[in-house]
Amino acid sequence: MADRMEENKAGKYELVKNDAEKAKTEGGRLYYQTYIPASLKHVKVAADVESAELKQIYQEIGKMQGLGFFERNLEGKNRKLCMQEVTAMLENEGNKPELPDRFSNQPVNEIKEKMNIYIFLNKENSPSVRKILQGRAQAGGKNYGYRNVQVWEDKEAKRVSLREHNPSAPKHISELMKGLEEYSTRKDLPDPFIHAGLLCYQFLTIMPFEEDNELWAGLLINCFLREHLHEQDIRTEYYIPFGRYLLDSEEERKEAMRQVRESGDYGIWLHYFVEMTRRALERTNRMIMAVEQLYKESFSSIIKEKQKELLQDIIIYMEETPVFAVADIEEAFDIAYNTAAKMINILKKHDIVQEISERQRYRIFCYESYVQEIL
């Protein structure tokens, strides 16, 4: 246990004693330890992390740039990619929204609230890096300032031993985040993905917000990479769902962070981060290509129908709202209910949509192949 309590180049532990009243709101814990990460300004990265593993990332980035001619409805694609993160976060919190809750034109409130984080990216662009790190982010009318309560890495309240990791105490967050902001603006650092990986590590170690830290970490990485890759004339406008993969590989991620805390070797985390990034880019590229292929196949299957123009418009609509009712099509295209029902039946005939409600009235339909590619 001693090695966990001693300070090393990655950080140190602090034993905290709560007063009895405050302990009631913080899991009933009178004694616990928090972790204070060291500044990143003196971190040196092993050369092997900077070469072989990064080469695969840039190959995927090259593919993503090559997918630029698929940027029809780019905003819609990016919303769906962000929705992967939102759903992963909800599932991580113990919720599992049904398809209509996720993909209809009226998603459940939990999804709408978290999707505001993505809207923040579109409105703010590069300045959002600074705003996130300064605790000045606003999304959907909600302020995302630094937390003023202790949060715990484990969700279940239990006695905290000295062997468990708890993020930094609230009193240290402002100073730690100021140091992280300074690090984010440095120009003498290695590859942008190494830089982003260390930002991500420090952000998740501090956990500056009371909730949704993985979502904000994913957003932070996207903002940072857009800015720094553009400086190298590398442009990618697709949203990369880092947050989803941070959540999907939660055990692996926490183990890598634990090893950094114990050994002081940031290379352990960077190997994890680079591999996670490669998977995120690879799967994002695969989804983009699969969705475009599905788009072409859907169009070609209805090309001989008399109302093919309307059907094509409905297919495009379904990319935005892949779960819908007849009334949604009626309203969206200002057509008669019977005409909307007829168009849906034609799409069903071509196996483009399927009914998922199994009821006689107020039936729900799904652009199922499209949804499966997103999932």
Backbone hydrogen bonds in HBPLUS format (Angstrom, degrees):
<---DONOR---> <-ACCEPTOR-->    atom                        ^
c    i                          cat <-CA-CA->   ^        H-A-AA   ^      H-
h    n   atom  resd res      DA  || num        DHA   H-A  angle D-A-AA Bond
n    s   type  num  typ     dist DA aas  dist angle  dist       angle   num
A0004-ARG N   A0001-MET O   2.92 MM   3  5.36 137.7  2.10 109.0 121.3     1
A0005-MET N   A0002-ALA O   2.94 MM   3  5.14 132.4  2.17 101.3 114.9     2
A0006-GLU N   A0002-ALA O   2.95 MM   4  6.18 139.9  2.12 155.8 167.2     3
A0008-ASN N   A0011-GLY O   3.05 MM   3  5.62 164.9  2.07 163.8 165.2     4
A0011-GLY N   A0008-ASN O   3.14 MM   3  5.62 148.2  2.24 113.1 121.3     5
A0038-ALA N   A0010-ALA O   2.85 MM  28  5.16 170.8  1.85 114.8 116.7     6
A0012-LYS N   A0036-ILE O   2.99 MM  24  5.37 155.5  2.05 140.3 146.8     7
A0036-ILE N   A0012-LYS O   2.76 MM  24  5.37 176.5  1.76 171.8 172.9     8
A0014-GLU N   A0034-THR O   2.77 MM  20  5.24 151.1  1.85 154.7 159.2     9
A0034-THR N   A0014-GLU O   2.79 MM  20  5.24 158.2  1.83 151.0 155.9    10
A0016-VAL N   A0032-TYR O   2.62 MM  16  5.36 171.9  1.63 169.5 172.6    11
A0032-TYR N   A0016-VAL O   3.02 MM  16  5.36 156.7  2.07 149.4 155.4    12
A0018-ASN N   A0030-LEU O   2.69 MM  12  4.75 159.8  1.73 138.1 145.4    13
A0023-ALA N   A0019-ASP O   2.99 MM   4  6.14 151.8  2.08 156.6 165.6    14
A0024-LYS N   A0021-GLU O   3.22 MM   3  5.56 139.9  2.39 103.0 112.8    15
A0025-THR N   A0022-LYS O   3.08 MM   3  5.61 139.5  2.25 110.7 120.3    16
A0026-GLU N   A0023-ALA O   3.10 MM   3  4.94 151.7  2.18  98.7 107.5    17
A0028-GLY N   A0023-ALA O   2.68 MM   5  4.70 133.1  1.89 166.5 155.2    18
A0035-TYR N   A0166-ASN O   3.01 MM 131  6.14 142.3  2.16 161.4 168.2    19
A0043-VAL N   A0040-LEU O   3.08 MM   3  5.34 170.0  2.09 117.6 120.2    20
A0049-VAL N   A0046-ALA O   3.18 MM   3  5.73 140.3  2.34 111.5 120.8    21
A0050-GLU N   A0047-ALA O   2.97 MM   3  5.09 125.9  2.27  98.4 113.2    22
A0055-LYS N   A0051-SER O   3.06 MM   4  6.22 142.2  2.21 154.0 164.5    23
A0057-ILE N   A0054-LEU O   3.03 MM   3  5.05 117.2  2.44  96.1 111.9    24
A0058-TYR N   A0054-LEU O   3.03 MM   4  6.41 160.5  2.07 159.1 163.0    25
A0059-GLN N   A0055-LYS O   3.06 MM   4  6.32 138.4  2.24 139.7 151.2    26
A0060-GLU N   A0056-GLN O   3.13 MM   4  6.46 153.1  2.20 144.7 150.6    27
A0061-ILE N   A0057-ILE O   2.86 MM   4  6.22 152.2  1.94 148.4 157.4    28
A0062-GLY N   A0058-TYR O   2.89 MM   4  5.98 151.5  1.97 136.8 144.2    29
A0063-LYS N   A0059-GLN O   3.07 MM   4  6.40 149.8  2.16 140.5 148.3    30
A0064-MET N   A0060-GLU O   2.89 MM   4  6.18 153.4  1.96 145.4 153.2    31
A0065-GLN N   A0061-ILE O   2.90 MM   4  6.24 152.2  1.98 149.9 156.9    32
A0066-GLY N   A0062-GLY O   2.98 MM   4  6.23 150.8  2.06 142.0 150.6    33
A0067-LEU N   A0063-LYS O   2.96 MM   4  6.29 121.6  2.31 139.4 154.9    34
A0067-LEU N   A0064-MET O   3.12 MM   3  5.04 140.6  2.29  93.4 104.9    35
A0068-GLY N   A0065-GLN O   3.02 MM   3  5.41 153.2  2.09 115.4 118.2    36
A0070-PHE N   A0067-LEU O   2.75 MM   3  5.42 160.9  1.78 124.0 130.1    37
A0071-GLU N   A0068-GLY O   3.08 MM   3  5.37 150.5  2.17 119.4 119.2    38
A0077-LYS N   A0073-ASN O   3.09 MM   4  6.44 160.5  2.13 154.3 159.5    39
A0078-ASN N   A0074-LEU O   2.91 MM   4  6.17 163.9  1.94 155.7 160.1    40
A0079-ARG N   A0075-GLU O   2.95 MM   4  6.19 149.8  2.04 145.9 153.9    41
A0080-LYS N   A0076-GLY O   3.13 MM   4  6.43 155.2  2.20 146.0 152.0    42
A0081-LEU N   A0077-LYS O   2.93 MM   4  6.28 152.1  2.01 149.8 158.3    43
A0082-CYS N   A0078-ASN O   2.87 MM   4  6.09 155.0  1.93 147.3 153.9    44
A0083-MET N   A0079-ARG O   2.82 MM   4  6.06 143.6  1.95 141.1 152.1    45
A0084-GLN N   A0080-LYS O   3.19 MM   4  6.54 132.8  2.43 137.6 148.1    46
A0084-GLN N   A0081-LEU O   3.21 MM   3  5.28 135.3  2.42  95.1 106.6    47
A0085-GLU N   A0082-CYS O   2.95 MM   3  5.26 120.1  2.31 103.0 117.1    48
A0086-VAL N   A0082-CYS O   3.06 MM   4  6.46 159.8  2.10 150.6 156.2    49
A0087-THR N   A0083-MET O   2.89 MM   4  5.98 168.5  1.90 151.4 153.9    50
A0088-ALA N   A0084-GLN O   2.98 MM   4  6.10 157.4  2.03 143.4 150.3    51
A0089-MET N   A0085-GLU O   2.88 MM   4  6.12 152.7  1.95 151.1 158.7    52
A0090-LEU N   A0086-VAL O   2.97 MM   4  6.29 158.2  2.02 149.7 155.2    53
A0091-GLU N   A0087-THR O   2.87 MM   4  6.09 161.5  1.90 153.5 158.5    54
A0092-ASN N   A0088-ALA O   2.89 MM   4  6.03 146.4  2.00 139.4 149.1    55
A0093-GLU N   A0089-MET O   3.01 MM   4  6.31 130.3  2.26 137.7 150.9    56
A0093-GLU N   A0090-LEU O   3.05 MM   3  4.99 130.5  2.31  92.2 106.0    57
A0095-ASN N   A0090-LEU O   2.84 MM   5  5.20 160.1  1.88 149.1 142.5    58
A0094-GLY N   A0091-GLU O   3.01 MM   3  4.97 158.4  2.06 101.6 107.7    59
A0101-ASP N   A0098-GLU O   2.97 MM   3  5.17 120.2  2.34 102.3 118.2    60
A0102-ARG N   A0098-GLU O   3.11 MM   4  6.43 133.2  2.34 146.9 160.4    61
A0102-ARG N   A0099-LEU O   2.99 MM   3  5.14 134.7  2.20 102.2 115.0    62
A0103-PHE N   A0099-LEU O   2.83 MM   4  5.85 175.0  1.84 174.8 173.8    63
A0108-VAL N   A0101-ASP O   3.06 MM   7  5.22 149.0  2.16 133.5 138.4    64
A0111-ILE N   A0108-VAL O   3.01 MM   3  5.57 126.3  2.31 112.1 124.5    65
A0112-LYS N   A0108-VAL O   3.11 MM   4  6.46 164.7  2.13 154.2 158.8    66
A0113-GLU N   A0109-ASN O   2.85 MM   4  5.98 160.9  1.88 155.3 159.9    67
A0114-LYS N   A0110-GLU O   3.22 MM   4  6.36 162.9  2.25 140.0 144.2    68
A0115-MET N   A0111-ILE O   2.82 MM   4  5.93 149.7  1.91 153.7 162.9    69
A0116-ASN N   A0113-GLU O   3.29 MM   3  5.55 147.9  2.40 100.0 108.9    70
A0117-ILE N   A0114-LYS O   3.07 MM   3  5.72 156.9  2.12 114.3 120.4    71
A0118-TYR N   A0115-MET O   2.99 MM   3  5.34 127.6  2.27 104.8 117.2    72
A0119-ILE N   A0115-MET O   3.24 MM   4  6.69 154.7  2.31 146.1 153.1    73
A0120-PHE N   A0116-ASN O   3.00 MM   4  6.26 145.0  2.12 142.8 151.6    74
A0121-LEU N   A0118-TYR O   2.95 MM   3  5.22 124.1  2.27 101.6 115.5    75
A0122-ASN N   A0118-TYR O   3.34 MM   4  6.83 154.0  2.41 149.7 155.3    76
A0123-LYS N   A0119-ILE O   3.02 MM   4  6.30 154.7  2.09 153.4 160.5    77
A0124-GLU N   A0120-PHE O   2.95 MM   4  5.93 156.9  2.01 150.2 156.1    78
A0125-ASN N   A0121-LEU O   2.92 MM   4  5.46 162.0  1.95 145.4 151.1    79
A0128-SER N   A0125-ASN O   3.08 MM   3  5.88 160.1  2.12 126.1 132.1    80
A0129-VAL N   A0126-SER O   3.17 MM   3  6.08 162.5  2.20 130.4 132.1    81
A0131-LYS N   A0127-PRO O   3.17 MM   4  6.52 162.7  2.21 149.4 154.7    82
A0132-ILE N   A0128-SER O   2.83 MM   4  5.85 162.4  1.86 150.4 154.1    83
A0133-LEU N   A0129-VAL O   3.15 MM   4  6.32 169.8  2.16 150.2 153.1    84
A0134-GLN N   A0130-ARG O   2.88 MM   4  6.00 135.9  2.07 143.9 156.4    85
A0136-ARG N   A0131-LYS O   2.87 MM   5  4.91 164.9  1.89 155.1 154.3    86
A0135-GLY N   A0132-ILE O   3.16 MM   3  5.28 159.1  2.20 104.1 110.5    87
A0144-TYR N   A0137-ALA O   2.73 MM   7  5.20 170.9  1.74 163.6 160.5    88
A0139-ALA N   A0142-LYS O   2.93 MM   3  5.32 157.7  1.98 151.4 155.1    89
A0142-LYS N   A0139-ALA O   3.06 MM   3  5.32 158.1  2.11 108.7 115.5    90
A0147-ARG N   A0208-PRO O   2.76 MM  61  6.00 159.6  1.81 164.3 163.9    91
A0164-GLU N   A0161-SER O   3.30 MM   3  5.70 168.3  2.32 111.1 114.6    92
A0172-HIS N   A0169-ALA O   2.98 MM   3  5.81 163.3  2.01 129.0 133.7    93
A0173-ILE N   A0170-PRO O   3.17 MM   3  5.35 153.1  2.25 108.1 115.8    94
A0176-LEU N   A0172-HIS O   3.03 MM   4  6.17 166.8  2.04 160.3 164.7    95
A0177-MET N   A0173-ILE O   2.82 MM   4  5.94 162.7  1.85 161.5 165.6    96
A0178-LYS N   A0174-SER O   3.01 MM   4  6.15 144.4  2.14 141.4 151.0    97
A0179-GLY N   A0175-GLU O   3.14 MM   4  6.45 154.9  2.21 146.3 152.0    98
A0180-LEU N   A0176-LEU O   3.02 MM   4  6.33 146.6  2.13 139.9 149.7    99
A0181-GLU N   A0177-MET O   2.85 MM   4  6.05 151.0  1.93 144.5 151.8   100
A0182-GLU N   A0178-LYS O   3.06 MM   4  6.33 157.8  2.11 146.2 151.7   101
A0183-TYR N   A0179-GLY O   3.03 MM   4  6.26 152.6  2.10 141.6 149.2   102
A0184-SER N   A0180-LEU O   2.96 MM   4  6.19 146.6  2.07 142.6 151.6   103
A0185-THR N   A0182-GLU O   3.27 MM   3  5.48 145.7  2.39 101.2 110.4   104
A0186-ARG N   A0183-TYR O   3.25 MM   3  5.47 165.2  2.27 109.1 113.6   105
A0194-ILE N   A0191-ASP O   3.01 MM   3  5.34 126.8  2.31 108.3 121.9   106
A0195-HIS N   A0191-ASP O   3.01 MM   4  6.32 164.4  2.04 158.1 163.1   107
A0196-ALA N   A0192-PRO O   2.77 MM   4  5.94 160.1  1.81 145.5 151.3   108
A0197-GLY N   A0193-PHE O   2.87 MM   4  5.92 149.0  1.97 133.8 142.6   109
A0198-LEU N   A0194-ILE O   3.05 MM   4  6.34 156.3  2.11 151.6 156.0   110
A0199-LEU N   A0195-HIS O   3.04 MM   4  6.33 155.9  2.10 148.3 155.6   111
A0200-CYS N   A0196-ALA O   2.86 MM   4  6.09 157.9  1.91 149.5 155.6   112
A0201-TYR N   A0197-GLY O   2.96 MM   4  6.22 158.9  2.00 145.6 151.1   113
A0202-GLN N   A0198-LEU O   3.03 MM   4  6.20 172.5  2.04 151.5 153.1   114
A0203-PHE N   A0199-LEU O   2.90 MM   4  6.03 162.4  1.93 151.8 157.3   115
A0204-LEU N   A0200-CYS O   2.98 MM   4  6.12 168.9  1.99 155.3 157.5   116
A0205-THR N   A0201-TYR O   2.91 MM   4  6.06 137.9  2.09 144.8 157.2   117
A0206-ILE N   A0202-GLN O   2.98 MM   4  6.18 156.8  2.03 150.2 155.1   118
A0207-MET N   A0203-PHE O   2.78 MM   4  5.84 155.7  1.84 148.1 156.4   119
A0216-TRP N   A0212-ASP O   3.06 MM   4  6.37 163.5  2.09 155.9 160.2   120
A0217-ALA N   A0213-ASN O   2.81 MM   4  5.97 145.9  1.92 142.8 153.0   121
A0218-GLY N   A0214-GLU O   2.98 MM   4  6.22 158.5  2.03 146.5 151.0   122
A0219-LEU N   A0215-LEU O   2.96 MM   4  6.25 156.1  2.02 147.6 154.7   123
A0220-LEU N   A0216-TRP O   2.79 MM   4  5.91 157.1  1.84 145.9 152.4   124
A0221-ILE N   A0217-ALA O   3.00 MM   4  6.25 159.8  2.05 150.5 154.8   125
A0222-ASN N   A0218-GLY O   3.10 MM   4  6.34 162.2  2.13 146.5 151.2   126
A0223-CYS N   A0219-LEU O   2.93 MM   4  6.19 167.7  1.95 156.2 159.2   127
A0224-PHE N   A0220-LEU O   2.90 MM   4  6.05 167.3  1.92 152.8 156.8   128
A0225-LEU N   A0221-ILE O   2.86 MM   4  5.98 170.1  1.87 155.6 158.3   129
A0226-ARG N   A0222-ASN O   2.96 MM   4  6.05 162.2  2.00 151.0 156.1   130
A0227-GLU N   A0223-CYS O   3.24 MM   4  6.44 162.6  2.27 147.7 151.7   131
A0228-HIS N   A0224-PHE O   2.99 MM   4  6.22 170.7  2.00 155.9 158.5   132
A0229-LEU N   A0225-LEU O   2.74 MM   4  5.49 160.9  1.78 148.8 154.0   133
A0230-HIS N   A0226-ARG O   3.20 MM   4  5.95 150.0  2.30 130.0 138.2   134
A0231-GLU N   A0227-GLU O   3.28 MM   4  6.54 138.6  2.47 134.1 144.3   135
A0232-GLN N   A0229-LEU O   2.93 MM   3  5.18 142.4  2.07 103.0 114.4   136
A0234-ILE N   A0229-LEU O   2.86 MM   5  5.01 160.0  1.90 142.2 139.8   137
A0233-ASP N   A0230-HIS O   2.89 MM   3  4.73 157.6  1.95 109.7 110.7   138
A0242-PHE N   A0240-ILE O   2.70 MM   2  5.72 137.4  1.88 113.3  99.3   139
A0244-ARG N   A0241-PRO O   3.18 MM   3  5.55 126.0  2.48 105.1 116.9   140
A0245-TYR N   A0242-PHE O   3.00 MM   3  5.31 114.5  2.45 102.6 118.0   141
A0246-LEU N   A0242-PHE O   2.88 MM   4  6.17 147.7  1.98 156.4 167.0   142
A0247-LEU N   A0243-GLY O   3.07 MM   4  6.27 147.6  2.18 143.6 151.4   143
A0248-ASP N   A0244-ARG O   2.75 MM   4  6.00 156.0  1.81 147.4 155.5   144
A0249-SER N   A0245-TYR O   3.06 MM   4  5.92 146.2  2.18 134.0 140.8   145
A0250-GLU N   A0247-LEU O   3.22 MM   3  4.89 140.4  2.39 116.4 110.0   146
A0253-ARG N   A0249-SER O   2.79 MM   4  5.97 160.4  1.83 161.0 167.9   147
A0254-LYS N   A0250-GLU O   2.90 MM   4  6.08 168.9  1.92 156.2 158.2   148
A0255-GLU N   A0251-GLU O   2.99 MM   4  6.12 151.9  2.07 145.1 153.1   149
A0256-ALA N   A0252-GLU O   3.00 MM   4  6.23 157.1  2.05 147.1 152.9   150
A0257-MET N   A0253-ARG O   3.00 MM   4  6.30 158.6  2.05 150.9 156.9   151
A0258-ARG N   A0254-LYS O   2.87 MM   4  6.03 152.8  1.94 142.3 150.2   152
A0259-GLN N   A0255-GLU O   2.98 MM   4  6.23 159.2  2.02 149.9 154.7   153
A0260-VAL N   A0256-ALA O   3.10 MM   4  6.39 148.0  2.21 143.2 151.6   154
A0261-ARG N   A0257-MET O   3.01 MM   4  6.32 160.9  2.05 150.3 155.1   155
A0262-GLU N   A0258-ARG O   3.00 MM   4  6.30 149.1  2.10 147.9 156.6   156
A0263-SER N   A0259-GLN O   2.84 MM   4  5.88 162.9  1.87 149.1 153.9   157
A0264-GLY N   A0260-VAL O   2.70 MM   4  4.91 150.6  1.78 136.0 144.1   158
A0268-ILE N   A0265-ASP O   3.35 MM   3  6.09 155.8  2.41 115.9 119.9   159
A0269-TRP N   A0266-TYR O   3.07 MM   3  5.39 116.4  2.50 104.1 117.8   160
A0270-LEU N   A0266-TYR O   3.01 MM   4  6.34 163.3  2.04 153.9 159.2   161
A0271-HIS N   A0267-GLY O   2.94 MM   4  6.08 153.6  2.01 148.3 153.2   162
A0272-TYR N   A0268-ILE O   3.33 MM   4  6.61 160.4  2.37 141.9 146.8   163
A0273-PHE N   A0269-TRP O   2.76 MM   4  6.04 165.2  1.78 158.0 162.6   164
A0274-VAL N   A0270-LEU O   2.86 MM   4  5.88 168.0  1.88 149.3 152.3   165
A0275-GLU N   A0271-HIS O   3.19 MM   4  6.27 161.6  2.23 143.0 148.0   166
A0276-MET N   A0272-TYR O   2.87 MM   4  6.08 161.5  1.91 155.4 161.3   167
A0277-THR N   A0273-PHE O   2.82 MM   4  5.99 155.1  1.88 148.7 155.8   168
A0278-ARG N   A0274-VAL O   2.91 MM   4  6.15 154.9  1.97 145.0 151.7   169
A0279-ARG N   A0275-GLU O   3.04 MM   4  6.31 160.6  2.07 150.1 154.5   170
A0280-ALA N   A0276-MET O   2.95 MM   4  6.20 157.7  2.00 146.8 153.4   171
A0281-LEU N   A0277-THR O   2.91 MM   4  6.13 165.7  1.93 156.7 159.5   172
A0282-GLU N   A0278-ARG O   2.91 MM   4  6.00 163.5  1.94 149.5 154.9   173
A0283-ARG N   A0279-ARG O   2.94 MM   4  6.04 168.2  1.96 152.4 155.2   174
A0284-THR N   A0280-ALA O   2.98 MM   4  6.02 150.5  2.07 140.9 149.7   175
A0285-ASN N   A0281-LEU O   2.91 MM   4  6.09 166.6  1.93 152.5 155.8   176
A0286-ARG N   A0282-GLU O   2.98 MM   4  6.20 157.5  2.04 144.3 151.0   177
A0287-MET N   A0283-ARG O   2.93 MM   4  6.07 154.3  2.00 142.7 149.2   178
A0288-ILE N   A0284-THR O   2.99 MM   4  6.26 162.2  2.02 154.1 158.5   179
A0289-MET N   A0285-ASN O   3.07 MM   4  6.30 166.7  2.09 154.3 157.0   180
A0290-ALA N   A0286-ARG O   2.93 MM   4  6.07 158.1  1.98 146.7 153.4   181
A0291-VAL N   A0287-MET O   2.86 MM   4  6.00 162.2  1.89 154.3 158.6   182
A0292-GLU N   A0288-ILE O   3.09 MM   4  6.28 156.9  2.14 144.9 151.2   183
A0293-GLN N   A0289-MET O   2.98 MM   4  6.20 154.4  2.04 145.8 153.0   184
A0294-LEU N   A0290-ALA O   2.94 MM   4  6.16 156.0  2.00 147.1 153.7   185
A0295-TYR N   A0291-VAL O   2.92 MM   4  6.14 151.4  2.01 144.3 152.3   186
A0296-LYS N   A0292-GLU O   3.06 MM   4  6.39 157.0  2.12 148.1 152.6   187
A0297-GLU N   A0293-GLN O   2.97 MM   4  6.22 163.4  2.00 150.9 155.7   188
A0298-SER N   A0294-LEU O   2.85 MM   4  5.98 159.6  1.89 152.0 157.3   189
A0299-PHE N   A0295-TYR O   3.10 MM   4  6.29 160.2  2.14 145.1 150.3   190
A0300-SER N   A0296-LYS O   2.94 MM   4  6.15 165.7  1.96 153.3 157.4   191
A0301-SER N   A0297-GLU O   3.05 MM   4  6.15 143.8  2.18 143.0 151.8   192
A0302-ILE N   A0299-PHE O   3.26 MM   3  5.70 145.4  2.39 107.7 116.2   193
A0305-GLU N   A0302-ILE O   3.07 MM   3  5.42 164.8  2.10 114.8 119.6   194
A0311-LEU N   A0307-GLN O   3.04 MM   4  6.32 163.7  2.06 154.2 159.5   195
A0312-GLN N   A0308-LYS O   2.78 MM   4  5.95 153.3  1.85 148.0 154.8   196
A0313-ASP N   A0309-GLU O   3.04 MM   4  6.33 157.2  2.09 145.4 151.3   197
A0314-ILE N   A0310-LEU O   2.94 MM   4  6.24 149.7  2.03 147.4 156.2   198
A0315-ILE N   A0311-LEU O   2.95 MM   4  6.25 151.6  2.03 147.4 154.8   199
A0316-ILE N   A0312-GLN O   3.03 MM   4  6.38 156.5  2.09 149.6 155.4   200
A0317-TYR N   A0313-ASP O   2.90 MM   4  6.18 155.9  1.96 144.2 151.5   201
A0318-MET N   A0314-ILE O   2.83 MM   4  6.09 149.1  1.92 146.8 155.2   202
A0319-GLU N   A0316-ILE O   3.11 MM   3  5.34 141.2  2.27 101.2 112.1   203
A0320-GLU N   A0317-TYR O   2.95 MM   3  5.44 138.5  2.13 109.6 120.7   204
A0321-THR N   A0317-TYR O   2.95 MM   4  6.24 157.0  2.00 147.0 154.6   205
A0367-TYR N   A0322-PRO O   2.78 MM  45  4.97 155.6  1.84 147.3 154.8   206
A0324-PHE N   A0365-PHE O   2.98 MM  41  5.42 156.0  2.04 142.9 150.7   207
A0365-PHE N   A0324-PHE O   2.75 MM  41  5.42 174.1  1.75 168.3 170.4   208
A0328-ASP N   A0325-ALA O   3.03 MM   3  5.27 133.0  2.25 102.4 114.8   209
A0329-ILE N   A0326-VAL O   3.10 MM   3  5.37 118.9  2.49 103.3 117.0   210
A0330-GLU N   A0326-VAL O   2.96 MM   4  6.26 161.1  2.00 154.5 160.7   211
A0331-GLU N   A0327-ALA O   2.96 MM   4  6.10 161.0  2.00 145.6 149.6   212
A0332-ALA N   A0328-ASP O   2.89 MM   4  5.97 164.8  1.91 147.6 152.6   213
A0333-PHE N   A0329-ILE O   3.11 MM   4  6.04 155.7  2.17 148.0 151.8   214
A0334-ASP N   A0330-GLU O   2.96 MM   4  5.58 110.7  2.45 133.1 147.0   215
A0335-ILE N   A0330-GLU O   3.19 MM   5  5.10 151.1  2.28 134.6 142.5   216
A0340-ALA N   A0336-ALA O   2.97 MM   4  6.32 159.6  2.02 155.1 160.7   217
A0341-ALA N   A0337-TYR O   2.89 MM   4  6.20 158.0  1.94 152.5 158.8   218
A0342-LYS N   A0338-ASN O   2.90 MM   4  6.12 150.9  1.98 142.2 150.4   219
A0343-MET N   A0339-THR O   2.96 MM   4  6.26 157.6  2.01 151.7 156.9   220
A0344-ILE N   A0340-ALA O   3.06 MM   4  6.33 157.6  2.11 148.7 154.6   221
A0345-ASN N   A0341-ALA O   2.98 MM   4  6.24 152.6  2.06 145.0 152.7   222
A0346-ILE N   A0342-LYS O   3.00 MM   4  6.35 147.9  2.11 146.5 155.1   223
A0347-LEU N   A0343-MET O   3.02 MM   4  6.35 158.5  2.06 148.3 153.9   224
A0348-LYS N   A0344-ILE O   2.81 MM   4  6.09 146.1  1.92 146.2 156.6   225
A0349-LYS N   A0345-ASN O   2.88 MM   4  6.10 151.0  1.96 142.0 149.8   226
A0350-HIS N   A0346-ILE O   3.17 MM   4  6.51 141.5  2.32 143.0 152.3   227
A0352-ILE N   A0347-LEU O   2.86 MM   5  5.22 160.1  1.90 167.4 160.8   228
A0351-ASP N   A0348-LYS O   2.90 MM   3  4.90 159.6  1.94 110.3 113.4   229
A0354-GLN N   A0366-CYS O   2.96 MM  12  5.39 155.3  2.02 146.4 153.4   230
A0366-CYS N   A0354-GLN O   2.77 MM  12  5.39 148.0  1.87 151.8 162.8   231
A0356-ILE N   A0364-ILE O   2.87 MM   8  5.77 164.2  1.90 148.7 154.0   232
A0371-VAL N   A0367-TYR O   3.10 MM   4  6.37 159.1  2.14 152.5 159.2   233
A0372-GLN N   A0368-GLU O   2.90 MM   4  6.15 161.1  1.93 157.4 162.3   234
A0373-GLU N   A0369-SER O   3.13 MM   4  6.38 148.8  2.23 141.1 148.6   235
A0374-ILE N   A0370-TYR O   3.15 MM   4  6.51 151.0  2.23 146.4 154.1   236
A0375-LEU N   A0371-VAL O   2.86 MM   4  6.15 158.2  1.91 153.7 160.3   237
